[in-house]
Amino acid sequence: MMDALCTITDSWMWYLMCSVSLIQLVGAITILFRTVFDTHKIRPLIFAGANVLLSFLVFFVFMDCSRVVSGSGEHCFMPFQLMMSELPSVFWAGVEVLSGILLLICSRDNMKYRTTNLTSDTVIETVNLLPEGIAVSSPEGTVRLSNLRMNKLSKKLTGEILFDANLFWSHIEEAGKEQGGKYLIRTPDKEVWFFGKDSFEIGGTQYEQITATDVTERYRIIDELEAKNERLQDIHRRMKAVTELSGDMFVAQEEADARAALHNQLGQVLLMGRHYINHKDTTDPGVVYMATRQMNMFLLGEAEEPYLGEDDALTMAVSMANSIGVRVDMTGNTPKEPEIRKILARAVTECAANTVKHAEGDKLQVDLSADEKKTVITVTNNGKPPKGAITESGGLLSLRRNVEEAGGRMTVEFSPGFLLTIEMDNLTDSTEES
């Protein structure tokens, strides 16, 4: 290592020192340019300039020493050149180490400045990291600035990196969906981007700016809302159809109830007339006459309602039962609630008619029991027991419907004899002794 520099020109040490010198010179020049364009401060510029001079001096001496060693007799070398080549190689190795230390210091200062201050490279890196696409061009379409996102979008949509901004915008207008001067476009990988174009002026020069915003998630939400809105519209249409159908069903139900009521009333009048013919001595002819006359007028359209008899439904039901030869024995507390009395009256009317028509009996036993919560009605007759399960139709079916609409429960048993049970929840606690 103590040999003169010119004595190691053919050794590996020579090539190593030359390589290190070249690398240091390139690094020093790079740091100097960054310092000049970014820092604009005296101290970093002095250090960077000194580092370049020192690196260049070492590299120059190495190259000149190589020329001295390989030169022929006709070359004339100055004493300064010969002196430099005679210096020990360890001296130049030390100079290289000093140049490397100075290069490290300048690099550290440059990196520290770049991380704490805004530089041109920082601006470029920031623009490239934006999730949105941005491109700035001249009015002729020459691209002045385009970040990585915009270049990727151009590659997806046109197959090329963004070179001509005007050509790229023409493609956006053709392929996109216009919305207020801006365009919505879907990429081949199912992303949705919103493109806009604006103009601005800097230093008297006009520029065009194209921006792209990722609206994939918002567009997905809009699609979901539109799908849900379509489902709601479908539900609305179905509900409207169901409402219309329900109206028709309600009218049909009312007509069926009216027919059932008419059937029951007509059956009562016919049974009343038959009983009067067979038992004139025990039947009030005035009641039979009024009921028959009113029913005829109703059937001929001359009266709005068939004969109803007494004002109270329960009293009327008992009278009608007596008029067809059925005695009604009622035990327990008679309810005062109008709704329960109507249900009881309908049960008496229907069971009295069925006692005559099916059981061939003449007595109806009605037992009433009530507590604070509910009233229980049981009805039996003295006629023939049913031959099998009772099929509810006509009057019994109408009675069940009335009971359930009033919130009650009704059961019909056929063995060992006919038994009708109705349970009604009480609205009041008022009852009267029968």
LOTORDREN-407673 format. One record per residue (C-alpha): residue number from 0; x, y, z. Coordinates in steps of 0.5 Angstrom, whole numbers. Example, Ala and Ser with C-alpha at 12.3 -4.5 7.8 and 13.67 -1.06 7.14 Angstrom:
BEGIN
+-----+-------+-------+-------+
| pos |     u |     v |     w |
+-----+-------+-------+-------+
|   0 |    25 |    -9 |    16 |
|   1 |    27 |    -2 |    14 |
+-----+-------+-------+-------+
This chain:
BEGIN
+-----+-------+-------+-------+
| pos |     u |     v |     w |
+-----+-------+-------+-------+
|   0 |     0 |     0 |     0 |
|   1 |     6 |     5 |     1 |
|   2 |     8 |     4 |    -7 |
|   3 |     7 |    10 |   -11 |
|   4 |     1 |    11 |   -15 |
|   5 |     4 |     9 |   -22 |
|   6 |     7 |     3 |   -19 |
|   7 |     0 |    -1 |   -18 |
|   8 |    -3 |     1 |   -25 |
|   9 |    -4 |    -6 |   -27 |
|  10 |    -6 |    -9 |   -21 |
|  11 |   -13 |   -10 |   -18 |
|  12 |   -12 |    -5 |   -13 |
|  13 |   -12 |     0 |   -19 |
|  14 |   -18 |    -2 |   -22 |
|  15 |   -22 |    -2 |   -15 |
|  16 |   -19 |     5 |   -14 |
|  17 |   -21 |     8 |   -21 |
|  18 |   -28 |     5 |   -20 |
|  19 |   -30 |     8 |   -13 |
|  20 |   -27 |    15 |   -16 |
|  21 |   -32 |    14 |   -22 |
|  22 |   -38 |    12 |   -18 |
|  23 |   -36 |    18 |   -13 |
|  24 |   -36 |    23 |   -19 |
|  25 |   -43 |    21 |   -21 |
|  26 |   -46 |    21 |   -14 |
|  27 |   -43 |    28 |   -13 |
|  28 |   -45 |    31 |   -19 |
|  29 |   -52 |    28 |   -18 |
|  30 |   -52 |    31 |   -11 |
|  31 |   -50 |    38 |   -14 |
|  32 |   -56 |    38 |   -19 |
|  33 |   -61 |    36 |   -14 |
|  34 |   -58 |    42 |    -9 |
|  35 |   -58 |    47 |   -14 |
|  36 |   -65 |    46 |   -17 |
|  37 |   -68 |    44 |   -10 |
|  38 |   -65 |    47 |    -4 |
|  39 |   -62 |    54 |    -6 |
|  40 |   -58 |    55 |     0 |
|  41 |   -51 |    57 |     1 |
|  42 |   -48 |    51 |     6 |
|  43 |   -51 |    45 |     2 |
|  44 |   -48 |    48 |    -5 |
|  45 |   -41 |    49 |    -2 |
|  46 |   -41 |    42 |     1 |
|  47 |   -44 |    39 |    -6 |
|  48 |   -39 |    44 |   -10 |
|  49 |   -33 |    42 |    -6 |
|  50 |   -35 |    34 |    -6 |
|  51 |   -35 |    35 |   -14 |
|  52 |   -29 |    38 |   -15 |
|  53 |   -25 |    33 |   -10 |
|  54 |   -28 |    27 |   -14 |
|  55 |   -26 |    30 |   -20 |
|  56 |   -19 |    32 |   -18 |
|  57 |   -18 |    24 |   -16 |
|  58 |   -21 |    22 |   -22 |
|  59 |   -17 |    26 |   -26 |
|  60 |   -11 |    24 |   -23 |
|  61 |   -12 |    17 |   -24 |
|  62 |   -13 |    18 |   -31 |
|  63 |    -7 |    22 |   -32 |
|  64 |    -3 |    17 |   -28 |
|  65 |    -5 |    12 |   -33 |
|  66 |    -3 |    16 |   -39 |
|  67 |     4 |    17 |   -36 |
|  68 |     5 |    10 |   -34 |
|  69 |     3 |     8 |   -41 |
|  70 |     6 |    14 |   -45 |
|  71 |    12 |    13 |   -50 |
|  72 |    18 |    18 |   -50 |
|  73 |    15 |    23 |   -55 |
|  74 |    10 |    25 |   -49 |
|  75 |    12 |    31 |   -45 |
|  76 |    10 |    31 |   -38 |
|  77 |    10 |    37 |   -33 |
|  78 |    13 |    36 |   -27 |
|  79 |     6 |    37 |   -23 |
|  80 |     4 |    31 |   -27 |
|  81 |    10 |    26 |   -25 |
|  82 |     9 |    29 |   -18 |
|  83 |     2 |    26 |   -17 |
|  84 |     4 |    20 |   -20 |
|  85 |     9 |    19 |   -15 |
|  86 |     5 |    20 |    -9 |
|  87 |     4 |    14 |    -5 |
|  88 |    -3 |    10 |    -7 |
|  89 |    -5 |    10 |     1 |
|  90 |    -5 |    18 |     0 |
|  91 |   -10 |    17 |    -6 |
|  92 |   -14 |    12 |    -2 |
|  93 |   -15 |    17 |     4 |
|  94 |   -17 |    22 |    -1 |
|  95 |   -22 |    17 |    -4 |
|  96 |   -25 |    16 |     3 |
|  97 |   -25 |    23 |     5 |
|  98 |   -29 |    24 |    -2 |
|  99 |   -34 |    19 |     0 |
| 100 |   -35 |    21 |     7 |
| 101 |   -37 |    28 |     4 |
| 102 |   -41 |    25 |    -1 |
| 103 |   -45 |    21 |     5 |
| 104 |   -46 |    28 |     8 |
| 105 |   -48 |    31 |     2 |
| 106 |   -53 |    26 |     1 |
| 107 |   -56 |    26 |     8 |
| 108 |   -57 |    33 |     8 |
| 109 |   -60 |    33 |     1 |
| 110 |   -65 |    27 |     4 |
| 111 |   -67 |    31 |    10 |
| 112 |   -69 |    37 |     6 |
| 113 |   -73 |    33 |     1 |
| 114 |   -77 |    30 |     7 |
| 115 |   -78 |    36 |    11 |
| 116 |   -79 |    41 |     5 |
| 117 |   -83 |    41 |    -2 |
| 118 |   -79 |    40 |    -8 |
| 119 |   -81 |    38 |   -15 |
| 120 |   -80 |    31 |   -14 |
| 121 |   -84 |    31 |    -8 |
| 122 |   -90 |    34 |   -12 |
| 123 |   -89 |    29 |   -18 |
| 124 |   -89 |    23 |   -12 |
| 125 |   -95 |    26 |    -9 |
| 126 |   -99 |    27 |   -16 |
| 127 |   -97 |    20 |   -17 |
| 128 |  -100 |    17 |   -11 |
| 129 |  -106 |    21 |   -12 |
| 130 |  -112 |    16 |   -12 |
| 131 |  -115 |    20 |   -17 |
| 132 |  -113 |    21 |   -25 |
| 133 |  -110 |    28 |   -27 |
| 134 |  -107 |    30 |   -33 |
| 135 |  -105 |    37 |   -35 |
| 136 |  -104 |    39 |   -43 |
| 137 |  -104 |    45 |   -48 |
| 138 |  -110 |    46 |   -52 |
| 139 |  -106 |    43 |   -58 |
| 140 |  -107 |    36 |   -53 |
| 141 |   -99 |    36 |   -52 |
| 142 |   -99 |    32 |   -45 |
| 143 |   -95 |    37 |   -40 |
| 144 |   -97 |    32 |   -33 |
| 145 |  -100 |    26 |   -33 |
| 146 |  -100 |    22 |   -26 |
| 147 |   -99 |    14 |   -26 |
| 148 |  -107 |    13 |   -25 |
| 149 |  -109 |    17 |   -31 |
| 150 |  -104 |    13 |   -35 |
| 151 |  -107 |     7 |   -32 |
| 152 |  -114 |     9 |   -34 |
| 153 |  -111 |    11 |   -41 |
| 154 |  -108 |     4 |   -42 |
| 155 |  -115 |     1 |   -40 |
| 156 |  -119 |     5 |   -44 |
| 157 |  -115 |     6 |   -51 |
| 158 |  -109 |     1 |   -50 |
| 159 |  -104 |     6 |   -50 |
| 160 |  -101 |    11 |   -45 |
| 161 |  -103 |    18 |   -45 |
| 162 |  -100 |    22 |   -50 |
| 163 |  -105 |    26 |   -54 |
| 164 |  -110 |    29 |   -49 |
| 165 |  -115 |    31 |   -54 |
| 166 |  -115 |    24 |   -57 |
| 167 |  -116 |    21 |   -50 |
| 168 |  -122 |    26 |   -49 |
| 169 |  -125 |    24 |   -55 |
| 170 |  -125 |    17 |   -53 |
| 171 |  -128 |    19 |   -47 |
| 172 |  -134 |    23 |   -50 |
| 173 |  -135 |    17 |   -55 |
| 174 |  -135 |    11 |   -50 |
| 175 |  -138 |    15 |   -43 |
| 176 |  -145 |    17 |   -41 |
| 177 |  -145 |    24 |   -41 |
| 178 |  -148 |    28 |   -34 |
| 179 |  -148 |    35 |   -34 |
| 180 |  -142 |    36 |   -38 |
| 181 |  -138 |    30 |   -35 |
| 182 |  -138 |    23 |   -37 |
| 183 |  -139 |    17 |   -33 |
| 184 |  -135 |    11 |   -36 |
| 185 |  -134 |     3 |   -34 |
| 186 |  -127 |     0 |   -35 |
| 187 |  -126 |    -7 |   -38 |
| 188 |  -125 |    -9 |   -30 |
| 189 |  -132 |    -7 |   -28 |
| 190 |  -129 |     0 |   -25 |
| 191 |  -133 |     6 |   -26 |
| 192 |  -130 |    13 |   -27 |
| 193 |  -132 |    20 |   -27 |
| 194 |  -128 |    24 |   -32 |
| 195 |  -128 |    32 |   -32 |
| 196 |  -125 |    37 |   -36 |
| 197 |  -123 |    44 |   -34 |
| 198 |  -119 |    50 |   -37 |
| 199 |  -114 |    54 |   -33 |
| 200 |  -109 |    60 |   -34 |
| 201 |  -102 |    60 |   -31 |
| 202 |   -97 |    66 |   -33 |
| 203 |  -101 |    68 |   -39 |
| 204 |  -101 |    60 |   -42 |
| 205 |  -107 |    57 |   -43 |
| 206 |  -108 |    49 |   -40 |
| 207 |  -113 |    44 |   -40 |
| 208 |  -114 |    39 |   -34 |
| 209 |  -117 |    32 |   -35 |
| 210 |  -119 |    29 |   -28 |
| 211 |  -122 |    22 |   -26 |
| 212 |  -125 |    20 |   -20 |
| 213 |  -127 |    13 |   -18 |
| 214 |  -134 |    12 |   -17 |
| 215 |  -135 |     5 |   -17 |
| 216 |  -137 |     4 |   -10 |
| 217 |  -142 |    10 |   -10 |
| 218 |  -145 |     7 |   -17 |
| 219 |  -146 |     0 |   -14 |
| 220 |  -150 |     3 |    -8 |
| 221 |  -154 |     7 |   -14 |
| 222 |  -155 |     0 |   -17 |
| 223 |  -157 |    -3 |   -11 |
| 224 |  -162 |     3 |    -9 |
| 225 |  -165 |     2 |   -16 |
| 226 |  -166 |    -5 |   -16 |
| 227 |  -169 |    -4 |    -9 |
| 228 |  -173 |     1 |   -12 |
| 229 |  -176 |    -3 |   -17 |
| 230 |  -177 |    -9 |   -12 |
| 231 |  -181 |    -3 |    -8 |
| 232 |  -185 |    -1 |   -15 |
| 233 |  -187 |    -9 |   -16 |
| 234 |  -189 |   -10 |    -9 |
| 235 |  -193 |    -3 |    -9 |
| 236 |  -196 |    -6 |   -16 |
| 237 |  -198 |   -13 |   -12 |
| 238 |  -201 |    -9 |    -6 |
| 239 |  -205 |    -5 |   -11 |
| 240 |  -208 |   -11 |   -14 |
| 241 |  -209 |   -15 |    -7 |
| 242 |  -213 |    -9 |    -5 |
| 243 |  -217 |    -9 |   -11 |
| 244 |  -218 |   -16 |   -10 |
| 245 |  -219 |   -15 |    -2 |
| 246 |  -225 |   -10 |    -4 |
| 247 |  -228 |   -15 |    -9 |
| 248 |  -227 |   -21 |    -4 |
| 249 |  -230 |   -16 |     2 |
| 250 |  -236 |   -15 |    -3 |
| 251 |  -237 |   -22 |    -4 |
| 252 |  -237 |   -24 |     3 |
| 253 |  -242 |   -18 |     5 |
| 254 |  -246 |   -21 |    -1 |
| 255 |  -245 |   -28 |     2 |
| 256 |  -247 |   -26 |     9 |
| 257 |  -253 |   -23 |     6 |
| 258 |  -255 |   -29 |     3 |
| 259 |  -254 |   -33 |     9 |
| 260 |  -258 |   -28 |    13 |
| 261 |  -264 |   -28 |     8 |
| 262 |  -264 |   -36 |     8 |
| 263 |  -264 |   -36 |    15 |
| 264 |  -270 |   -31 |    16 |
| 265 |  -274 |   -34 |    10 |
| 266 |  -273 |   -41 |    13 |
| 267 |  -275 |   -38 |    20 |
| 268 |  -281 |   -35 |    16 |
| 269 |  -283 |   -42 |    13 |
| 270 |  -282 |   -46 |    19 |
| 271 |  -286 |   -41 |    23 |
| 272 |  -292 |   -42 |    18 |
| 273 |  -292 |   -49 |    18 |
| 274 |  -292 |   -49 |    25 |
| 275 |  -298 |   -45 |    25 |
| 276 |  -302 |   -49 |    20 |
| 277 |  -300 |   -55 |    25 |
| 278 |  -301 |   -52 |    32 |
| 279 |  -306 |   -46 |    31 |
| 280 |  -308 |   -46 |    38 |
| 281 |  -301 |   -45 |    41 |
| 282 |  -298 |   -40 |    35 |
| 283 |  -299 |   -32 |    35 |
| 284 |  -302 |   -31 |    28 |
| 285 |  -300 |   -24 |    28 |
| 286 |  -293 |   -25 |    29 |
| 287 |  -294 |   -30 |    23 |
| 288 |  -297 |   -25 |    19 |
| 289 |  -292 |   -19 |    20 |
| 290 |  -286 |   -24 |    19 |
| 291 |  -289 |   -27 |    12 |
| 292 |  -292 |   -20 |    10 |
| 293 |  -285 |   -17 |    11 |
| 294 |  -281 |   -22 |     8 |
| 295 |  -285 |   -22 |     1 |
| 296 |  -284 |   -15 |     1 |
| 297 |  -277 |   -16 |     2 |
| 298 |  -277 |   -21 |    -4 |
| 299 |  -281 |   -17 |    -9 |
| 300 |  -276 |   -11 |    -7 |
| 301 |  -281 |    -7 |    -4 |
| 302 |  -278 |    -7 |     3 |
| 303 |  -270 |    -5 |     5 |
| 304 |  -270 |   -11 |    10 |
| 305 |  -274 |   -17 |    12 |
| 306 |  -278 |   -18 |    18 |
| 307 |  -273 |   -17 |    24 |
| 308 |  -279 |   -17 |    30 |
| 309 |  -277 |   -14 |    36 |
| 310 |  -272 |    -9 |    37 |
| 311 |  -268 |   -13 |    42 |
| 312 |  -264 |   -19 |    38 |
| 313 |  -264 |   -24 |    43 |
| 314 |  -272 |   -22 |    45 |
| 315 |  -273 |   -23 |    38 |
| 316 |  -269 |   -30 |    37 |
| 317 |  -273 |   -33 |    43 |
| 318 |  -280 |   -30 |    40 |
| 319 |  -278 |   -33 |    33 |
| 320 |  -276 |   -40 |    36 |
| 321 |  -283 |   -40 |    40 |
| 322 |  -286 |   -38 |    34 |
| 323 |  -284 |   -45 |    30 |
| 324 |  -285 |   -49 |    36 |
| 325 |  -279 |   -49 |    40 |
| 326 |  -278 |   -47 |    47 |
| 327 |  -272 |   -44 |    50 |
| 328 |  -270 |   -45 |    57 |
| 329 |  -264 |   -40 |    59 |
| 330 |  -260 |   -41 |    65 |
| 331 |  -255 |   -37 |    68 |
| 332 |  -253 |   -29 |    67 |
| 333 |  -256 |   -26 |    61 |
| 334 |  -250 |   -21 |    58 |
| 335 |  -252 |   -14 |    57 |
| 336 |  -246 |   -13 |    52 |
| 337 |  -250 |   -11 |    45 |
| 338 |  -244 |   -15 |    41 |
| 339 |  -245 |   -22 |    46 |
| 340 |  -253 |   -21 |    46 |
| 341 |  -253 |   -21 |    38 |
| 342 |  -248 |   -27 |    38 |
| 343 |  -253 |   -31 |    43 |
| 344 |  -259 |   -29 |    39 |
| 345 |  -256 |   -31 |    32 |
| 346 |  -254 |   -38 |    36 |
| 347 |  -261 |   -39 |    39 |
| 348 |  -264 |   -37 |    32 |
| 349 |  -260 |   -42 |    28 |
| 350 |  -260 |   -48 |    33 |
| 351 |  -268 |   -47 |    34 |
| 352 |  -269 |   -48 |    26 |
| 353 |  -264 |   -54 |    26 |
| 354 |  -268 |   -57 |    32 |
| 355 |  -274 |   -57 |    28 |
| 356 |  -271 |   -59 |    21 |
| 357 |  -266 |   -64 |    23 |
| 358 |  -267 |   -66 |    30 |
| 359 |  -274 |   -66 |    30 |
| 360 |  -274 |   -63 |    37 |
| 361 |  -278 |   -58 |    41 |
| 362 |  -274 |   -55 |    46 |
| 363 |  -267 |   -51 |    46 |
| 364 |  -263 |   -51 |    53 |
| 365 |  -258 |   -45 |    53 |
| 366 |  -253 |   -45 |    59 |
| 367 |  -250 |   -38 |    60 |
| 368 |  -243 |   -37 |    65 |
| 369 |  -239 |   -31 |    66 |
| 370 |  -233 |   -29 |    70 |
| 371 |  -229 |   -22 |    69 |
| 372 |  -226 |   -25 |    63 |
| 373 |  -230 |   -28 |    59 |
| 374 |  -237 |   -31 |    57 |
| 375 |  -239 |   -38 |    55 |
| 376 |  -245 |   -40 |    52 |
| 377 |  -247 |   -47 |    51 |
| 378 |  -253 |   -50 |    47 |
| 379 |  -256 |   -57 |    47 |
| 380 |  -263 |   -59 |    44 |
| 381 |  -268 |   -65 |    46 |
| 382 |  -268 |   -68 |    39 |
| 383 |  -265 |   -74 |    35 |
| 384 |  -257 |   -74 |    36 |
| 385 |  -253 |   -73 |    30 |
| 386 |  -252 |   -79 |    26 |
| 387 |  -244 |   -77 |    25 |
| 388 |  -240 |   -71 |    24 |
| 389 |  -243 |   -64 |    23 |
| 390 |  -241 |   -60 |    17 |
| 391 |  -242 |   -53 |    18 |
| 392 |  -245 |   -49 |    12 |
| 393 |  -250 |   -44 |    11 |
| 394 |  -253 |   -42 |    18 |
| 395 |  -247 |   -45 |    22 |
| 396 |  -242 |   -43 |    18 |
| 397 |  -245 |   -36 |    18 |
| 398 |  -245 |   -36 |    26 |
| 399 |  -238 |   -38 |    26 |
| 400 |  -236 |   -33 |    22 |
| 401 |  -239 |   -28 |    26 |
| 402 |  -236 |   -31 |    33 |
| 403 |  -229 |   -30 |    30 |
| 404 |  -230 |   -23 |    27 |
| 405 |  -232 |   -21 |    34 |
| 406 |  -226 |   -24 |    37 |
| 407 |  -229 |   -31 |    40 |
| 408 |  -228 |   -38 |    39 |
| 409 |  -234 |   -43 |    37 |
| 410 |  -234 |   -51 |    37 |
| 411 |  -239 |   -56 |    35 |
| 412 |  -240 |   -63 |    38 |
| 413 |  -244 |   -69 |    35 |
| 414 |  -243 |   -74 |    40 |
| 415 |  -247 |   -76 |    45 |
| 416 |  -251 |   -71 |    42 |
| 417 |  -251 |   -64 |    39 |
| 418 |  -247 |   -59 |    43 |
| 419 |  -245 |   -52 |    41 |
| 420 |  -240 |   -48 |    45 |
| 421 |  -238 |   -41 |    44 |
| 422 |  -233 |   -37 |    48 |
| 423 |  -233 |   -29 |    48 |
| 424 |  -228 |   -24 |    52 |
| 425 |  -232 |   -19 |    56 |
| 426 |  -232 |   -12 |    55 |
| 427 |  -235 |   -10 |    61 |
| 428 |  -237 |   -14 |    67 |
| 429 |  -245 |   -12 |    67 |
| 430 |  -250 |   -18 |    67 |
| 431 |  -257 |   -19 |    69 |
| 432 |  -261 |   -25 |    72 |
| 433 |  -265 |   -28 |    67 |
+-----+-------+-------+-------+
